[in-house]
C-alpha cells in the first residue's frame, strides 16, 4: 500500500480527501434528515449542505490550480476562475 500512495501526487490525494469529506457531510446530512423526520428541518439541512458543497469545490479547485500555475498563462487562469464564479453564482442566487 505504501508504494501505491507514493505513486500518487500529494495534491491529488488532498483533492480526493476533500471530495470524500464532502461526501461524508452529505451522508451525515441525509442521516439527520431521516432522524429528524421533518420537512422544515430537512430543508434547513439541505440548505446548509448546499453551501458546504460549493465551498469544498472551490477549495479543491484552488489547491489543484495552485500546483498548475506555472503551466497556465494569466488569461487561462482568469477564465477558470470566471467559470468557478459562475458556478457559485448559479448555486447561491435566489
Phi, psi and omega per residue, in radians:
X1 nan -0.538 -3.136
X2 -1.095 -0.698 3.129
X3 -1.173 -0.554 3.137
X4 -1.130 -0.831 -3.107
X5 -1.289 -0.441 3.117
X6 -1.274 -0.368 3.129
X7 -1.441 -0.262 -3.109
X8 -1.695 2.411 3.115
X9 -1.146 2.523 -3.105
X10 -1.109 -0.580 3.113
X11 -1.121 -0.705 3.123
X12 -1.134 -0.690 3.114
X13 -1.111 -0.744 3.128
X14 -1.118 -0.776 3.135
X15 -1.100 -0.720 3.125
X16 -1.151 -0.686 3.103
X17 -1.115 -0.655 3.071
X18 -1.103 -0.702 3.120
X19 -1.183 -0.667 3.080
X20 -1.125 -0.720 3.101
X21 -1.071 -0.735 3.090
X22 -1.082 -0.720 3.113
X23 -1.115 -0.664 3.097
X24 -1.136 -0.678 3.057
X25 -1.069 -0.746 3.133
X26 -1.116 -0.732 3.114
X27 -1.144 -0.705 3.099
X28 -1.126 -0.694 3.095
X29 -1.106 -0.715 3.100
X30 -1.112 -0.715 3.097
X31 -1.120 -0.685 3.104
X32 -1.163 -0.637 3.093
X33 -1.078 -0.761 3.126
X34 -1.188 -0.692 -3.117
X35 -1.104 -0.824 -3.098
X36 -1.339 -0.458 3.050
X37 0.906 0.765 -3.129
X38 -2.414 2.308 -3.127
X39 -1.132 -0.709 -3.137
X40 -1.092 -0.793 3.130
X41 -1.203 -0.610 3.103
X42 -1.133 -0.683 3.092
X43 -1.159 -0.667 3.105
X44 -1.136 -0.756 3.113
X45 -1.133 -0.731 3.123
X46 -1.106 -0.673 3.083
X47 -1.110 -0.706 3.097
X48 -1.127 -0.735 3.115
X49 -1.150 -0.562 3.131
X50 -1.183 -0.406 3.082
X51 -1.545 -0.549 -3.128
X52 -1.230 -0.722 -3.087
X53 -0.989 -0.957 -3.141
X54 -1.126 -0.549 3.108
X55 -1.136 -0.789 3.120
X56 -1.145 -0.645 3.085
X57 -1.072 -0.785 -3.141
X58 -1.123 -0.736 3.127
X59 -1.096 -0.742 3.126
X60 -1.114 -0.721 3.081
X61 -1.052 -0.803 -3.092
X62 -1.123 -0.716 3.108
X63 -1.103 -0.775 3.130
X64 -1.152 -0.745 -3.121
X65 -1.227 -0.500 -3.133
X66 -1.128 -0.470 3.105
X67 -1.472 -0.304 -3.094
X68 -1.827 0.129 -3.061
X69 -1.085 -0.450 3.099
X70 -1.252 -0.479 -3.077
X71 -1.526 -0.269 -3.069
X72 -1.904 2.573 2.998
X73 -1.551 2.885 -3.069
X74 -1.033 -0.563 3.136
X75 -1.133 -0.788 3.126
X76 -1.117 -0.730 3.095
X77 -1.090 -0.695 3.104
X78 -1.062 -0.745 3.112
X79 -1.149 -0.651 3.111
X80 -1.128 -0.809 3.122
X81 -1.166 -0.577 3.054
X82 -1.105 -0.713 3.097
X83 -1.101 -0.729 3.094
X84 -1.113 -0.721 3.125
X85 -1.108 -0.673 3.118
X86 -1.159 -0.695 3.085
X87 -1.066 -0.834 -3.135
X88 -1.129 -0.665 3.102
X89 -1.091 -0.762 3.124
X90 -1.106 -0.562 -3.132
X91 -1.348 -0.714 -2.995
X92 -1.659 -0.117 -3.126
X93 -1.261 2.659 -3.079
X94 -1.381 nan nan
